[in-house]
Amino acid sequence: MKRLIRLAAVQRLLAGLVVAYARILRATLRWEVENRSAMDAAVASPSGALALFWHGRISLAVAGVDFLGDKPRRVMISLSRDGDFISMAAERLSVPVIRGSTGKGDRIAGKGGGTAYRQAIEFLRAGGAVLLTPDGPRGPREVLAPGAVRLAAAAGVPVFLAGLAARPSIKLRSWDGARLALPFARARLIVDGPLAAPSAGDPACLEKVRADWQERMAQAQSRAATARDAAPAGLRLYALATGALSPFAPVMLAVRTLNGKEDRERRGERLGRPTRPRPPGKVVWLHGASVGEGLSLLPLMQAIRMARPDQTLLVTSGTRTSAELLASRLPAGSIHQYAPLDTPSAAGNFVDHWRPDFVVFAESELWPNLLLRAKAEGAALALVSARMSRASSIRWRRAPKSARGLLGAFDLILARDEEQADRLRALGGRVEALADFKFGGEPLPADERELARLRARLADRPVIVAASTHADEEGSILQAWRAADRSAGRKSLLVIVPRHPHRGAEIGRLAKDVGLSVGLRSEGADLSALDVHIADTIGELGLFFRLAALAFVGGSLVPGAGGHNPLEPARLGCPFVTGRNFENWPLYRQLLALQATRCVTLGDLESLFAQAMSDPTAFAPMAARARRFVTKHDGEARAGMGRVLEFLGP
């Protein structure tokens, strides 16, 4: 057998098996790390570092070498038959080796210990990290040899002691009690350090340090092996199932890309491969699955930005539409990434890179791998605007331990309404209050002097506002207003506030084509003599909502845009209507149920405009209902935001 192992072909085969096993572990292990900040600081430091771990945990150490990032590293491997193929495997895994170990009797010179010792000192002093097992290669098991202490003293670098364990794993019948982690296992790394390098020279002092380090390594290993209780069986099964499917994720994403559902240039983000570096300082991660959830978090983002401008906002969403919409609305300094798929590897890649300090998920987003991985890394978790459908609650009731395990991971749950709160509490969630974060924003501002000036210029002319309009809508709106103005018997003004202000001149030409006098606000037009005023400026929608007898909220007459925000006119007591295509704002359904707005077709616009022209107060009761509804929920949301802000720390 010994001769067989020495054969080059056998060595290559064994090395290949080790490499394959290590790569599987690196892709699938779900890590929990204690004292991660100290380890990251050492990786970022230009000084060297010595890391010690027990020989029986080599497989986990190899799987966790990615924690070293770009830090130059070397691993010390013995000059032995086993060491030959392990060294070959380490080189293939981009972990260069230093070969050498102590021998006995007349074999000392042949083991290369002195050469390896000198190479390690030189590498450590140059700023690299050296990994070694102080109880190998011949043992005794988990007894720290004095050579590791002498190496630290000679190099003068800090030392880190590592405890490594995984569940489930297989124990081998070897001298070191080696354990081989199984793919998709939950792994734990306990980091003790940095410990100052001892002073060289005094043997008694070095022995005292050796005994202390040995005890501390034993404690670190014990803490790693006694990891907190395993997740409920249902969540473990979920992790195994998603892990088994993860090799097929690239194929699925490629198909979705062909169907236009994924961003080809950023597809790697869905696998947890970031396209932006992590900025220094604290990171607050906010996640909303699609357009509605993402938009609902905007007021909270603004509140966080105002309260803690030093903290980075990382915003994730899962659809191309949401990414495109959020790109133009996120607060300055925010980072958008596509949410990773909820596989163990993608979740691990994402969390390991961004290392969020605080995580906020919106509505019904419950992704176990992502959430539990972030929790294991020490992040606080919040679920806001939380909701759970009746069907989802029935499914979760079939796995009550899993539901409690997942919902119990949240440090804060704010439910959308009492019905949702009851469902979440029944599953073990600790709901603290009600708050729907689509609310909570401030009323749109307006210059009071300009508002007074415009009112004086208008005299008693009713104003119809068409807000956030799109190209396929303005022509129809102009025709409807023209017909209504002729029949109303009272001269009015149509104000068009296009979604994209640069289209002002284009809309002006449309108005002139149907015989209307038109002026652009950007050109200082006097609206008292106009039929149509094009508000092609930025940030003045609040001004015109305050003047309106009726507003039409655009992006809703034809499919595509998905509607626009109804809360903006509602907060100002401005009566408003919408088209039928408001899928990005489901809130309209609640407002319709309260008779706080109306859903209209193109054919309805003329009669509604005429009614508002004839009686500018006709829709005041509808506006009052909308304002009461929004005021109540804004108050709840702002209180909830205050609770969330408490987690940002000092």
Helices and strands as residue ranges (DSSP letters): H 2-6, H 8-28, E 30-34, H 36-44, E 49-52, G 55-57, H 58-63, G 65-68, E 73-77, H 81-92, E 97-99, G 105-107, G 109-111, H 113-125, E 129-132, H 146-155, E 159-171, E 179-195, H 203-225, H 233-245, G 246-248, H 249-258, G 264-271, E 283-287, H 291-296, H 298-307, E 312-317, H 320-327, E 335-338, H 344-354, E 358-362, H 368-376, E 380-386, H 390-397, H 400-407, E 412-415, H 418-426, E 431-434, H 448-458, E 463-469, H 471-488, E 493-498, G 501-503, H 504-513, E 518-520, G 521-523, G 527-529, E 532-534, H 541-545, E 550-553, H 567-571, E 576-578, H 587-593, E 598-599, H 602-614, H 620-645, G 646-648
